């Protein structure tokens, strides 16, 4: 039990980059920010998209110190973007 508790605390201390969920309501305003914007358009049901999303999350973790917006758009919901 102690090992699980230590692992849980360790996971909380890991810096996880925020990946913004972009949609029709916030997409345009996000692009208007004075920052670099990296957006992944993905379909959660698609295996290749799932694999790339995992890689996208890994890559975004290396960009913690870069002043940029990292976002993703679920195209199965946001079909107008």
C-alpha positions as CSV (number, residue, x, y, z in Angstrom):
1,X,0.0,0.0,0.0
2,X,2.9,2.4,0.8
3,X,4.4,1.8,-2.6
4,X,1.1,2.8,-4.3
5,X,0.9,6.0,-2.2
6,X,4.5,6.9,-3.1
7,X,3.8,6.3,-6.8
8,X,0.6,8.4,-6.6
9,X,2.5,11.3,-5.0
10,X,5.3,11.0,-7.6
11,X,2.8,11.2,-10.4
12,X,1.4,14.3,-9.0
13,X,4.8,16.0,-9.0
14,X,5.5,15.2,-12.6
15,X,5.1,18.3,-14.8
16,X,2.4,17.5,-17.3
17,X,1.9,20.1,-20.0
18,X,-1.6,21.4,-20.5
19,X,-3.1,20.5,-23.9
20,X,-6.0,22.8,-24.5
21,X,-9.2,21.3,-25.8
22,X,-10.1,23.6,-28.7
23,X,-13.6,23.9,-30.1
24,X,-15.8,26.3,-32.2
25,X,-16.1,28.6,-29.1
26,X,-12.4,29.1,-28.4
27,X,-10.5,28.2,-31.7
28,X,-10.4,31.7,-33.3
29,X,-9.5,33.5,-30.1
30,X,-6.7,31.0,-29.4
31,X,-5.2,31.7,-32.9
32,X,-5.4,35.4,-32.2
33,X,-3.2,35.1,-29.1
34,X,0.3,36.5,-29.5
35,X,1.8,33.0,-29.2
36,X,2.9,30.1,-31.3
37,X,-0.1,27.7,-31.6
38,X,0.3,24.0,-32.3
39,X,-3.0,22.2,-32.9
40,X,-3.6,18.5,-33.5
41,X,-6.8,17.6,-35.3
42,X,-7.7,14.1,-34.3
43,X,-10.4,11.4,-34.3
44,X,-10.5,9.5,-31.0
45,X,-11.9,6.4,-32.6
46,X,-9.1,6.1,-35.2
47,X,-6.2,3.9,-34.1
48,X,-3.6,5.9,-36.0
49,X,-5.0,9.1,-34.5
50,X,-4.8,7.6,-31.0
51,X,-1.1,6.6,-31.6
52,X,-0.3,10.1,-32.9
53,X,-2.1,11.7,-29.9
54,X,0.2,9.8,-27.6
55,X,3.2,11.0,-29.5
56,X,1.8,14.5,-29.5
57,X,1.4,14.5,-25.8
58,X,5.0,13.2,-25.4
59,X,6.4,15.9,-27.7
60,X,4.4,18.6,-25.9
61,X,6.0,17.6,-22.6
62,X,9.3,18.7,-24.1
63,X,7.9,22.1,-24.8
64,X,7.1,23.1,-21.2
65,X,9.4,26.1,-21.3
66,X,8.2,27.5,-24.6
67,X,5.6,30.2,-24.6
68,X,3.1,28.6,-26.8
69,X,-0.4,27.1,-26.9
70,X,-0.6,23.4,-27.5
71,X,-4.1,22.3,-28.4
72,X,-6.2,19.5,-29.9
73,X,-9.4,19.4,-31.7
74,X,-11.7,16.3,-31.8
75,X,-12.9,16.5,-35.4
76,X,-15.6,13.9,-34.7
77,X,-17.3,16.7,-32.6
78,X,-15.9,19.8,-34.1
79,X,-16.7,19.1,-37.7
80,X,-16.9,22.8,-38.7
81,X,-13.3,23.6,-37.9
